[in-house]
Amino acid sequence: MRVLVDTNIIISAMVFKSSAMGALLRKIRDEHELCIASYTIDETKRILNEKFGNIGADVEVFFKDYPYTIIQSPVTIDKPLVRIRDDKDYPVIHTAITAQIDVIITGDKDFFGIKVDRPEIMTPSDFVAKY
């Protein structure tokens, strides 16, 4: 199963060293295909640099223990596929839909109002409980 993680999952695992997020990433690594949108990597670096200083470059280093597939996010989007409250989140859902991702894991509540059959949108705890 192809599983895409959102920015907040990466930051929780990287910066706050959340053991639950680390366990989640290991589970995905061991049992599924971990996918990350190129937009998410760029957003993670930007947020880390803005909030925590120059640690954004360490994203790739952090993921050396979690092999992943980069899914290229579109640079421009002509026609939206779904509606989402926060426009900054749209590239992630668009990437997931066009790349035929099975599950998005996020803690961002804006994703949970989206009406879409695929991908399934889940919290980390819901994913662990189900898969």
Kinemage of the C-alpha trace (Angstrom):
@kinemage 1
@onewidth
@group {chain A} dominant
@subgroup {mainchain}
@vectorlist {calphas} color= white
{ca met a 1} P 0.000 0.000 0.000
{ca arg a 2} L 1.285 3.490 -0.871
{ca val a 3} L 1.190 5.769 2.188
{ca leu a 4} L 1.837 9.501 1.980
{ca val a 5} L 2.734 11.396 5.153
{ca asp a 6} L 1.982 15.073 5.655
{ca thr a 7} L 4.368 17.770 6.893
{ca asn a 8} L 3.112 17.676 10.485
{ca ile a 9} L 3.994 13.981 10.753
{ca ile a 10} L 7.557 14.606 9.586
{ca ile a 11} L 8.044 17.554 11.927
{ca ser a 12} L 6.649 15.609 14.888
{ca ala a 13} L 9.038 12.738 14.216
{ca met a 14} L 12.048 14.935 13.458
{ca val a 15} L 11.880 17.851 15.838
{ca phe a 16} L 9.824 16.598 18.741
{ca lys a 17} L 11.277 13.095 18.459
{ca ser a 18} L 7.834 11.638 19.005
{ca ser a 19} L 8.229 7.931 19.671
{ca ala a 20} L 4.729 7.334 18.289
{ca met a 21} L 5.648 9.041 14.992
{ca gly a 22} L 8.912 7.102 14.834
{ca ala a 23} L 6.997 3.854 15.334
{ca leu a 24} L 4.515 4.926 12.663
{ca leu a 25} L 7.287 5.610 10.142
{ca arg a 26} L 8.948 2.245 10.931
{ca lys a 27} L 5.609 0.472 10.435
{ca ile a 28} L 5.122 2.165 7.077
{ca arg a 29} L 8.728 1.415 6.084
{ca asp a 30} L 8.427 -2.261 7.039
{ca glu a 31} L 4.931 -3.033 5.750
{ca his a 32} L 4.072 -0.457 3.073
{ca glu a 33} L 5.613 2.053 0.670
{ca leu a 34} L 6.412 5.371 2.357
{ca cys a 35} L 5.730 8.268 -0.024
{ca ile a 36} L 6.395 11.970 0.433
{ca ala a 37} L 5.207 14.727 -1.882
{ca ser a 38} L 7.965 17.021 -3.137
{ca tyr a 39} L 5.793 19.892 -1.908
{ca thr a 40} L 5.860 18.378 1.600
{ca ile a 41} L 9.650 18.174 1.628
{ca asp a 42} L 9.914 21.824 0.567
{ca glu a 43} L 7.278 22.881 3.111
{ca thr a 44} L 9.006 20.926 5.880
{ca lys a 45} L 12.332 22.596 5.134
{ca arg a 46} L 10.697 26.040 5.067
{ca ile a 47} L 8.879 25.523 8.380
{ca leu a 48} L 11.931 24.057 10.096
{ca asn a 49} L 14.090 26.960 8.940
{ca glu a 50} L 11.493 29.554 10.006
{ca lys a 51} L 10.715 28.066 13.412
{ca phe a 52} L 13.832 26.186 14.456
{ca gly a 53} L 16.746 27.734 12.607
{ca asn a 54} L 18.788 26.105 9.887
{ca ile a 55} L 17.823 22.464 10.395
{ca gly a 56} L 15.671 22.144 7.276
{ca ala a 57} L 18.548 20.685 5.302
{ca asp a 58} L 18.506 17.710 7.666
{ca val a 59} L 15.211 16.357 6.263
{ca glu a 60} L 16.965 14.017 3.827
{ca val a 61} L 19.426 12.936 6.544
{ca phe a 62} L 16.538 12.145 8.886
{ca phe a 63} L 14.911 9.932 6.265
{ca lys a 64} L 17.992 7.807 5.621
{ca asp a 65} L 16.476 5.321 8.085
{ca tyr a 66} L 13.107 5.475 6.335
{ca pro a 67} L 13.489 4.781 2.617
{ca tyr a 68} L 10.822 6.705 0.742
{ca thr a 69} L 9.537 7.511 -2.696
{ca ile a 70} L 9.326 11.172 -3.675
{ca ile a 71} L 6.094 11.951 -5.484
{ca gln a 72} L 6.509 15.063 -7.630
{ca ser a 73} L 3.911 17.699 -6.841
{ca pro a 74} L 2.705 19.851 -9.723
{ca val a 75} L 4.180 23.328 -9.984
{ca thr a 76} L 0.929 24.749 -11.296
{ca ile a 77} L -2.569 23.362 -10.980
{ca asp a 78} L -5.074 24.308 -13.665
{ca lys a 79} L -8.212 22.727 -12.284
{ca pro a 80} L -8.763 21.721 -8.637
{ca leu a 81} L -9.852 18.115 -8.105
{ca val a 82} L -11.361 18.679 -4.635
{ca arg a 83} L -12.032 21.527 -2.248
{ca ile a 84} L -9.955 22.082 0.876
{ca arg a 85} L -10.205 24.964 3.326
{ca asp a 86} L -6.509 25.864 3.407
{ca asp a 87} L -5.102 26.491 -0.079
{ca lys a 88} L -1.597 25.672 1.199
{ca asp a 89} L -2.734 22.073 1.747
{ca tyr a 90} L -4.103 21.641 -1.758
{ca pro a 91} L -0.827 20.542 -3.436
{ca val a 92} L -0.612 17.597 -1.022
{ca ile a 93} L -4.105 16.256 -1.729
{ca his a 94} L -3.730 16.920 -5.462
{ca thr a 95} L -0.439 15.016 -5.511
{ca ala a 96} L -1.983 12.123 -3.574
{ca ile a 97} L -4.957 11.843 -5.919
{ca thr a 98} L -2.966 12.032 -9.156
{ca ala a 99} L -0.275 9.633 -7.859
{ca gln a 100} L -2.916 7.117 -6.763
{ca ile a 101} L -1.817 7.130 -3.129
{ca asp a 102} L -3.820 4.725 -0.951
{ca val a 103} L -3.605 6.584 2.393
{ca ile a 104} L -2.623 10.070 3.570
{ca ile a 105} L -1.580 10.263 7.207
{ca thr a 106} L -1.984 13.700 8.747
{ca gly a 107} L -2.907 15.525 11.900
{ca asp a 108} L -4.198 18.514 9.905
{ca lys a 109} L -7.958 18.792 10.467
{ca asp a 110} L -8.463 20.539 7.108
{ca phe a 111} L -7.885 17.236 5.307
{ca phe a 112} L -10.708 15.469 7.139
{ca gly a 113} L -13.438 17.557 5.502
{ca ile a 114} L -12.452 16.468 1.997
{ca lys a 115} L -14.900 14.291 0.102
{ca val a 116} L -12.820 11.767 -1.812
{ca asp a 117} L -12.915 7.977 -2.150
{ca arg a 118} L -9.174 7.631 -2.541
{ca pro a 119} L -6.862 8.280 -0.839
{ca glu a 120} L -8.151 7.365 2.575
{ca ile a 121} L -7.283 10.186 4.976
{ca met a 122} L -6.276 9.033 8.443
{ca thr a 123} L -4.710 10.185 11.689
{ca pro a 124} L -1.570 8.345 12.785
{ca ser a 125} L -3.423 6.456 15.522
{ca asp a 126} L -6.246 5.431 13.159
{ca phe a 127} L -3.688 4.119 10.659
{ca val a 128} L -1.851 2.060 13.282
{ca ala a 129} L -5.130 0.647 14.596
{ca lys a 130} L -6.403 -0.319 11.141
{ca tyr a 131} L -3.201 -1.444 9.419
